[in-house]
Amino acid sequence: MIRAVEPSSPEWLAAGFAEQVVQWARQHCASLPVDALKSVGLAAHRLSLATSAGHVCLPLQDLITSDLEGAHANQPPLRLEDLSLEDLRQALLDSGIVGTPQHPRACPMIIDDFNRLYLHRYFDYERRLATRLQQAAVPTDDRLSAIAGAQTRALLQTLLPAAHDPQALGVPDGQQVAVALALTRRLTIISGGPGTGKTTTVVSLLACLLAQHPQARIALAAPTGKAAARMTEAIRSRAGHLPQALQARMPTTSSTVHRLLGVRPEGQGFMHHAKHRLPIDVLIIDEASMLDLALATHLLEAVPEHARIVLLGDKDQLASVEAGAVFAELSRESISAAQAHATLDALLAPTPSAPLPKPPEHVPSRAQPDNQSTLQPAASTLNASVIWLNRTYRFDAGSGIGQLAQAVREGATDTLVASLHSAAASSEPRADITWIDDTATDSATRLWSALIEGYAPMTQALSHAPHDVAAVTQAFNQFRALCAVREGPHGSRRLNQRLSDWMRQQVGALPASPWFIGQALIVRQNDYLLGLFNGDVGLVLPNRDGELCVWFSDEAQGFRSLPPARLPAHEAAYVLTIHTSQGSEFNRVAVILPPTPTRAASRELLYTGMTRARHSLVLCASEGALRSAIHSPTRRDSGLRDRLAEAEKQTAAHP
């Protein structure tokens, strides 16, 4: 039976790639047996689907242990489970279109020494990124001059005095360690959940750097415009306690990674790259968990070798939509307590005579997981650049959001479910947590009431002063509904339609008009001429002449407006997918899961959605959907850690 697939869908693209690979194999090796050709086609088909699903590579073991269908829907299925890894590997190599790291040639696919199959370009990205990270992970040449000044030591102790708290029981303060690392190394990776002080750490770091190097060229960026704007706002709000001279030097703008690199139109790449580096001395990237493998490679290669790189993110959040989970892999191992103490001692001692400790020799992991990866514990020099911030300042010990987020992160399903049942049965409902059990008969009514209540401040602002763009935008950004999926009764598309119809009624819009006051829109296509990018959110509001315009936040102007007819592809934005919301925060959030378990709802997705809330959370999900999500951590197949170990060995052999 032939299955119909949408043109340009992952399945359609995978079938086309598999067909092309089989043709290439016939051209390179006319004597290749039919079964071997089918094996090559199946491998190519599955590899294409794997990269579409976010994997960087495909372990050959997965091909052998899975029942696969033919590269074309009308071909008979081919079973590979009787093949050994060696037989399958040899069949791929015999095809002439699969290379190895030692002999990649111009092959469309590469198979590494650990039996992972790659598209050639992804293997190339992975190796290039590992090489650049290894170069950046060494201590800075000027680390002694950077830490020698008494002014820097005094400033850091004033900004972050927690390390001297007698209650710390000898545990080094994570924020001070993070700043110390960034002052003594070219690469620092800081992972922490919401409210763990990442922004405070960055402000302290910037203050120390600017105290030592007043003319330092600093670039702030994030993968999305929303995250970039929030980064600037957060730094500005936390820099108010700095001396006036340092406040004046603090960077005041940030950009998306694409804008920083300078996207060329028509897919022509970036203006800044390995041969035309960015004119900067310090690069700080927020929400780095959203960086995919390709973008991370392009970004770090464009950074000058002398510059400091600071990556901020949360290793437990969703990975990028595209292939790779770079930040999570880099953050898997943190600096040891001994290294942290030594780093702080070197920075805070009256004389910085003690150098950073030599990292231990790299020892491959004994564990051999199912995907045949060695899963190295990350190169030792990289470990010394990673710090986890574990202390939460936003959520206190009694915070329902904090407790639920911790339960999700740790996979403690029973703890989360028990907390929700306890809160639901309490005679005094919690102010910060509301659980709507999707199996209850009144769940749909309660969810709709929660959505209406969430956007009530916006409708009040519209009725009071529809021309006040700042006030309406502020009211709109107090609340957001987040869905795990786009389609279905609990998907963002249908809920957006209902809320759009409701908002029309609230403002008395004409049914025939495509535009109405209070309409929330999100851009879905980059438009470089207009300066609009995928993910930018705007509101339709009247200008001073009463004409409807779409207003977008703008760092330089506060807000800027465009005629609605000029907008690129867009859709309603009252309800976002959790993926789209990454990098944003709202005072109140409603997280909505489908009534039945789905592959889209993972542990990371649930955690990311819940932690978008600052003060209160409405969780609409059945117990079964919650358990399924928590029991489904995201897996991203990759060999980056092995590439890092290889790069370290190569550096040691050829310093």
C-alpha positions in Angstrom: 0.0 0.0 0.0 1.4 3.4 -1.0 1.2 6.0 1.7 0.6 9.6 0.6 3.1 12.1 2.0 3.1 15.9 1.8 5.7 17.4 -0.5 8.7 18.8 1.4 7.7 16.8 4.5 10.5 14.9 6.3 9.1 11.6 4.9 9.1 13.0 1.4 12.6 14.4 1.7 13.9 11.2 3.2 12.5 9.1 0.3 14.0 11.4 -2.2 17.4 11.4 -0.5 17.3 7.6 -0.3 16.5 7.2 -4.0 19.4 9.5 -4.9 21.8 7.7 -2.6 20.9 4.3 -4.3 21.6 5.9 -7.7 25.0 7.1 -6.6 25.8 3.7 -5.1 24.9 2.0 -8.4 27.2 4.4 -10.3 30.1 3.9 -7.9 29.7 0.1 -7.5 27.8 -1.5 -10.3 28.4 -5.0 -8.8 26.8 -4.2 -5.4 24.2 -6.9 -4.5 20.6 -5.8 -4.5 20.2 -6.4 -0.8 23.3 -4.2 -0.2 21.7 -1.5 -2.3 18.5 -1.7 -0.3 20.5 -1.5 3.0 22.2 1.6 1.8 18.8 3.1 0.8 17.2 2.2 4.1 20.1 3.7 6.0 19.9 6.9 4.0 16.2 7.1 4.5 16.4 6.5 8.2 19.3 9.0 8.6 17.3 11.7 6.9 14.4 11.2 9.2 16.7 11.1 12.2 18.2 14.5 11.4 14.7 15.9 10.8 13.8 14.7 14.3 16.8 16.6 15.8 19.4 13.9 15.8 22.9 14.6 14.5 23.6 11.0 13.5 22.1 7.5 13.4 23.6 4.7 15.4 23.8 1.6 13.2 22.5 -0.4 16.1 19.2 1.3 15.7 19.0 0.1 12.1 19.5 -3.5 13.2 17.1 -3.5 16.2 14.3 -1.8 14.3 11.9 -3.1 11.7 12.3 -0.7 8.8 10.3 -0.2 5.7 11.7 0.2 2.2 13.1 3.5 1.0 9.9 3.7 -1.1 6.5 2.9 0.3 5.7 0.4 -2.5 8.9 -1.6 -1.9 8.7 -4.8 0.2 10.0 -4.3 3.7 13.6 -5.3 4.3 14.7 -6.8 7.7 18.2 -6.0 8.9 17.9 -7.5 12.3 19.9 -10.6 11.3 22.8 -8.6 10.1 25.8 -7.9 12.4 27.1 -4.4 12.9 30.2 -5.4 11.0 28.2 -6.7 8.0 26.1 -3.5 7.9 29.1 -1.3 8.2 30.9 -3.1 5.5 27.9 -3.0 3.2 27.8 0.8 3.6 31.5 1.2 3.0 31.4 -1.1 0.0 28.8 1.2 -1.6 31.4 3.8 -2.3 29.2 6.7 -1.1 29.9 6.3 2.6 33.2 7.7 3.9 35.1 7.5 7.2 36.6 10.3 9.3 40.1 9.2 8.1 38.9 9.1 4.4 35.8 11.3 4.1 36.2 12.0 0.4 33.2 13.7 -1.3 30.8 11.2 0.1 27.2 12.2 1.1 27.5 10.1 4.3 30.2 9.4 6.9 30.4 6.5 9.4 32.6 7.1 12.4 34.7 4.7 14.5 31.8 4.2 16.9 29.3 3.1 14.2 27.4 6.3 13.9 26.2 7.3 10.5 26.2 11.0 9.6 25.2 13.2 6.8 28.6 14.6 5.7 27.8 18.2 6.6 26.8 17.3 10.1 29.9 15.3 10.7 31.9 18.3 9.4 30.0 20.6 11.7 30.6 18.4 14.7 34.3 18.1 14.1 34.7 21.8 13.4 32.7 22.8 16.6 34.8 20.4 18.7 38.0 21.9 17.3 36.9 25.5 18.0 35.7 24.6 21.5 39.0 22.9 22.3 40.8 26.0 21.2 38.6 28.2 23.4 38.7 26.0 26.5 42.3 26.7 27.5 43.1 29.4 30.1 43.6 32.9 28.7 47.1 34.1 28.2 46.4 37.3 30.2 44.7 35.6 33.1 47.2 36.9 35.6 46.8 40.5 34.5 43.0 40.0 34.4 42.9 38.9 38.1 45.9 40.8 39.5 44.1 44.1 40.3 43.0 44.6 43.8 40.1 46.7 42.3 38.8 43.6 40.5 39.0 41.4 43.6 37.3 44.0 45.8 34.6 44.6 43.2 33.8 40.9 42.8 33.6 40.4 46.6 31.3 43.4 46.8 29.0 42.2 44.0 28.9 38.6 45.0 29.8 38.2 48.7 28.1 34.8 49.1 31.3 32.8 48.9 32.3 34.2 52.3 29.0 33.2 53.9 29.8 30.9 56.9 26.7 29.0 56.2 28.1 27.8 52.8 29.9 24.9 54.7 32.9 25.1 52.4 30.9 24.9 49.2 32.2 27.5 46.7 29.6 30.0 45.5 28.6 29.1 42.0 28.2 32.7 40.9 31.7 33.7 42.0 33.1 30.5 40.4 31.4 31.4 37.2 32.9 34.9 37.2 36.3 33.6 38.1 36.2 31.1 35.2 35.2 33.8 32.7 38.0 36.0 34.0 40.6 33.3 33.6 39.4 31.3 30.6 38.3 32.0 27.1 35.3 29.7 27.3 32.8 29.6 30.2 29.6 27.5 30.1 27.1 28.5 32.8 24.0 26.2 33.3 21.2 27.1 35.7 17.5 26.9 35.9 15.2 30.0 36.2 16.1 32.2 39.1 19.5 30.8 39.7 21.3 34.1 39.1 22.6 33.8 35.6 21.9 37.4 34.8 23.4 38.6 38.1 26.5 36.6 37.4 26.8 38.2 33.9 26.4 41.7 35.3 29.2 41.0 37.8 31.4 39.5 35.1 30.8 42.5 32.8 31.6 44.9 35.7 34.9 43.1 36.5 35.9 42.9 32.8 35.1 46.6 32.2 37.0 47.6 35.3 40.1 45.9 33.9 39.5 46.6 30.2 37.3 49.8 29.8 37.4 49.6 26.0 36.5 46.0 25.7 34.1 45.3 22.8 31.3 43.3 24.2 28.5 41.6 22.2 25.3 40.3 23.8 23.1 37.9 21.7 20.5 35.2 22.0 18.9 32.8 19.5 15.6 34.7 19.4 14.6 38.3 19.4 12.5 37.9 22.6 15.4 36.3 24.5 17.8 39.0 23.3 15.4 41.8 24.4 14.8 40.1 27.8 18.6 39.8 28.3 19.1 43.5 27.7 16.3 44.4 30.1 17.5 42.0 32.8 21.1 43.3 32.6 19.9 46.9 32.7 17.7 46.3 35.8 20.5 44.5 37.7 23.2 47.0 36.9 21.7 49.8 38.9 23.8 49.1 42.0 27.1 49.4 40.0 29.3 52.5 40.3 28.2 55.1 37.9 31.4 54.8 35.7 30.8 51.1 35.2 27.1 51.6 34.5 28.0 53.9 31.7 30.2 51.3 30.1 27.7 48.4 30.3 26.4 47.2 26.9 22.9 48.5 26.2 21.9 46.5 23.3 21.7 42.8 22.3 20.8 41.1 19.1 19.8 37.7 17.7 22.6 35.4 16.7 21.6 35.7 13.1 21.7 39.5 13.2 25.1 39.4 15.0 26.6 37.2 12.3 24.9 39.2 9.5 22.6 37.0 7.6 23.0 37.3 3.8 19.7 37.1 1.8 18.8 34.1 -0.3 20.6 31.7 1.9 24.1 33.0 1.1 25.4 32.3 4.6 26.7 34.9 7.1 28.9 38.0 6.7 31.0 37.0 9.7 32.7 33.6 9.6 36.1 31.9 10.3 37.8 34.1 7.7 36.0 37.3 8.6 35.7 37.3 12.4 33.5 39.5 14.5 35.1 42.7 15.8 34.6 41.8 19.5 36.5 40.9 22.6 33.7 39.3 24.6 30.7 37.3 23.4 27.8 36.4 25.8 25.1 34.2 24.5 21.9 33.7 26.5 19.5 30.8 26.1 22.3 28.8 24.5 20.3 25.6 24.8 18.4 26.8 21.7 21.6 26.7 19.6 21.6 23.9 17.1 24.8 22.3 15.8 25.1 24.2 12.6 24.4 27.6 14.2 26.7 27.0 17.1 29.5 26.1 14.7 29.0 29.2 12.5 28.8 31.4 15.6 31.9 30.1 17.5 34.0 30.1 14.3 33.2 33.7 13.8 34.6 34.7 17.2 38.2 35.9 17.3 40.6 33.5 19.0 41.5 36.0 21.7 37.9 36.7 22.7 36.1 35.4 25.7 33.0 33.3 25.1 30.3 32.9 27.7 27.4 30.5 27.1 24.3 30.8 29.4 21.5 28.4 29.4 19.6 25.6 31.2 20.8 22.1 30.3 17.4 20.7 31.4 15.3 22.8 28.9 14.3 21.9 25.4 17.0 21.5 22.9 17.0 23.3 19.6 14.4 22.6 17.0 17.1 21.8 14.4 19.6 19.0 14.8 21.8 18.8 17.9 21.6 19.4 21.7 24.9 21.3 21.9 24.5 23.0 25.2 23.2 20.0 27.1 26.1 17.9 25.9 28.7 20.6 26.8 27.0 21.0 30.3 26.9 17.3 31.2 29.9 17.5 33.4 30.7 20.5 35.7 34.0 21.8 37.2 35.1 19.8 40.2 34.9 21.2 43.7 38.7 21.2 43.9 39.0 23.1 40.7 36.3 25.6 41.8 38.1 26.2 45.1 41.5 26.6 43.3 40.0 29.0 40.7 38.5 31.2 43.5 41.6 31.1 45.5 43.6 32.3 42.5 41.2 35.1 41.9 40.5 36.3 45.4 44.0 35.8 47.0 46.0 38.9 47.7 48.5 37.7 45.1 47.4 35.4 42.3 50.4 33.1 42.6 48.5 29.8 42.4 47.6 28.8 38.8 44.6 26.8 37.9 45.1 23.1 38.6 46.1 20.9 35.7 43.0 19.0 34.5 43.1 15.2 35.0 44.0 12.9 32.2 41.1 12.0 30.1 39.8 8.5 30.8 37.2 7.0 28.4 34.0 5.9 30.0 33.5 2.2 30.6 29.9 2.4 29.9 28.8 1.4 26.4 25.2 2.5 25.9 22.9 0.9 23.4 23.8 3.4 20.6 27.4 2.2 20.7 28.7 5.7 21.6 31.5 5.9 24.1 29.7 9.0 25.6 33.0 10.4 26.8 32.5 12.5 30.0 33.6 15.5 27.9 37.1 16.5 27.3 38.9 17.3 30.5 39.8 20.9 29.5 36.2 21.5 28.7 35.0 20.3 32.1 37.1 23.0 33.8 35.0 25.6 31.8 31.6 24.4 32.9 29.7 25.5 36.1 26.2 24.6 37.3 24.2 27.2 39.3 22.0 25.2 41.6 20.8 27.7 44.1 17.4 29.2 43.2 16.6 32.7 44.2 13.3 33.1 42.3 11.4 30.3 44.0 11.5 29.9 47.7 11.3 26.5 49.5 7.5 26.7 49.6 7.1 27.6 45.9 4.7 25.3 44.1 6.3 26.1 40.7 9.8 25.5 42.0 8.8 22.2 43.6 7.0 20.9 40.5 9.8 22.0 38.2 12.3 20.2 40.4 10.2 17.0 40.3 9.9 17.1 36.5 13.6 17.8 36.1 14.5 14.8 38.4 11.9 12.5 36.8 10.0 12.2 40.2 6.6 11.5 38.7 5.0 10.3 41.9 6.1 13.4 43.8 4.6 15.7 41.2 1.3 13.8 40.9 1.0 13.7 44.7 1.7 17.4 45.0 -1.0 18.2 42.4 -3.6 15.9 44.1 -2.8 17.4 47.5 -3.2 21.0 46.1 -6.5 20.1 44.3 -7.9 18.5 47.5 -7.0 21.4 49.7 -9.7 23.7 51.0 -7.4 26.6 50.4 -6.3 26.6 46.8 -2.7 27.6 46.2 -2.2 31.0 44.6 0.7 29.9 42.5 -0.5 26.5 41.2 -3.8 25.5 39.6 -4.2 21.9 38.3 -7.0 21.3 35.7 -7.3 17.5 35.4 -8.2 17.0 31.8 -10.2 13.9 32.6 -12.7 15.9 34.7 -16.1 16.7 33.2 -15.6 20.4 33.8 -12.0 20.6 32.5 -12.9 22.4 29.3 -14.9 25.1 31.1 -12.2 25.6 33.7 -9.5 25.9 31.0 -11.5 28.5 29.0 -12.2 30.5 32.2 -8.4 30.4 33.0 -7.6 31.8 29.5 -10.2 34.5 29.7 -9.0 35.5 33.2 -5.4 35.5 31.9 -6.2 38.0 29.2 -8.6 40.2 31.2 -5.9 42.8 32.0 -5.3 43.2 28.3 -9.0 43.8 27.5 -9.1 46.3 30.4 -6.1 48.2 29.0 -7.7 48.2 25.5 -10.9 49.6 26.9 -9.1 52.3 28.9 -6.5 53.5 26.4 -6.2 51.5 23.1 -3.6 54.1 21.8 -1.2 53.4 24.7 1.0 50.8 23.0 3.3 50.4 26.0 0.4 49.8 28.5 -1.4 47.3 26.3 1.8 45.5 25.5 2.7 45.3 29.2 -0.8 43.9 30.0 -0.6 41.4 27.1 2.8 40.1 28.3 1.6 39.4 31.8 0.1 36.1 30.7 0.5 33.5 28.0 -1.1 30.1 27.2 1.4 27.5 26.0 0.6 24.3 24.2 2.6 21.1 23.6 1.2 20.7 20.1 -0.2 22.9 17.3 -3.1 20.7 16.1 -6.1 19.2 17.9 -8.6 20.5 20.6 -5.6 21.2 22.9 -3.4 22.6 20.2 -2.3 26.2 19.7 -4.1 26.7 16.4 -7.6 25.9 17.6 -7.2 27.8 20.9 -5.8 30.8 19.0 -8.9 30.8 16.8 -11.2 30.8 19.8 -9.4 33.5 21.6 -9.2 35.6 18.4 -13.0 35.4 18.0 -13.4 36.2 21.7 -11.1 39.3 21.4 -13.1 40.5 18.4 -16.2 40.4 20.4 -14.6 42.3 23.3 -13.4 45.2 21.1 -16.5 45.2 18.8 -14.5 44.4 15.6 -16.3 44.0 12.3 -16.5 40.4 11.3 -15.5 41.1 7.7 -12.2 42.8 8.6 -9.1 40.7 8.8 -7.6 43.1 11.4 -8.9 44.3 14.7 -7.7 46.2 17.8 -6.0 43.9 20.3 -5.0 41.3 17.6 -1.8 39.5 18.7 0.4 38.2 15.8 3.6 36.3 15.6 5.9 36.5 12.5 6.6 33.1 10.9 9.0 34.2 8.1 12.1 36.3 8.2 11.9 39.6 6.3 15.3 41.2 6.3 14.2 44.4 4.6 11.5 45.0 7.3 13.8 43.8 10.1 11.3 41.2 11.2 12.2 37.7 12.1 10.5 34.4 12.8 9.2 34.6 16.4 8.7 38.4 16.6 5.4 39.2 18.3 3.3 42.3 17.6 0.0 43.8 18.5 -2.6 45.5 16.2 -3.4 48.9 17.7 -4.4 52.3 16.4 -1.9 55.0 15.8 -2.5 58.7 16.5 -4.6 59.0 13.3 -6.7 56.1 14.2 -5.2 53.8 11.6 -4.6 50.2 12.6 -0.9 49.3 12.7 1.1 46.3 14.0 3.4 47.4 16.8 6.6 45.6 17.6 9.0 46.2 20.5 12.1 48.0 19.3 15.2 48.6 21.5 16.1 51.9 19.8 12.6 53.4 19.4 10.7 51.6 22.1 8.0 50.5 19.6 7.8 50.7 15.8 4.8 50.2 13.6 4.0 48.7 10.3 0.9 48.6 8.1 -0.7 45.1 8.6 -0.7 44.5 4.8 3.1 44.6 4.8 3.6 41.8 7.3 5.3 38.6 6.2 3.7 35.2 6.9 2.2 35.3 10.4 -0.4 33.8 12.7 -2.2 34.5 16.0 -0.1 34.7 19.1 -2.5 34.5 22.1 -1.4 30.9 22.4 2.2 29.7 21.7 3.7 26.3 21.5 6.2 25.7 24.3 9.0 25.5 21.7 8.1 29.0 20.5 7.9 30.4 24.1 11.5 29.3 24.9 13.5 32.4 25.9 10.4 34.2 27.3 9.0 34.7 30.8 5.6 35.7 31.9 4.1 36.4 35.3 1.3 33.9 34.7 1.4 30.9 32.4 -1.1 28.2 31.4 0.6 25.0 30.2 -1.8 22.7 28.1 -1.0 19.1 27.2 -3.0 16.9 24.9 -5.5 14.6 26.7 -3.6 11.5 25.6 0.1 10.8 25.7 2.0 12.0 22.7 5.7 11.8 21.6 5.7 15.6 21.4 5.2 16.0 25.1 8.6 15.2 26.7 10.1 15.8 30.1 12.1 18.8 28.8 9.1 20.3 27.1 7.0 20.1 30.3 9.8 21.6 32.3 10.4 24.4 29.8 6.7 25.3 29.7 6.3 25.3 33.5 9.4 27.4 34.1 8.2 30.2 31.8 6.0 31.3 34.8 7.3 33.7 37.3 4.5 33.8 39.8 1.6 31.5 38.9 1.0 28.4 36.8 -2.2 26.8 35.4 -1.4 23.2 34.4 -4.1 21.6 32.2 -3.2 17.9 31.8 -4.4 14.5 32.8 -2.3 12.4 35.2 -1.6 10.0 32.4 -0.3 12.7 30.1 1.9 14.1 32.9 3.4 10.7 33.7 4.0 10.0 30.0 5.8 13.3 29.5 8.0 12.9 32.6 8.9 9.3 31.6 9.9 10.5 28.1 13.2 12.4 28.4 14.5 13.7 25.1 17.3 11.7 23.4 19.4 13.3 20.8 22.0 11.1 19.1 25.3 12.8 18.6 29.0 12.2 18.7 30.1 15.6 19.9 31.7 14.4 23.1 33.9 11.9 21.2 34.8 14.7 18.7 35.9 16.8 21.7 38.0 14.0 23.1 39.6 13.5 19.7 40.3 17.3 19.4 41.9 17.2 22.8 44.1 14.3 21.9 45.1 16.0 18.7 46.0 19.2 20.6 48.1 17.2 23.1 49.9 15.5 20.2 50.5 18.7 18.3 50.5 21.6 20.8 
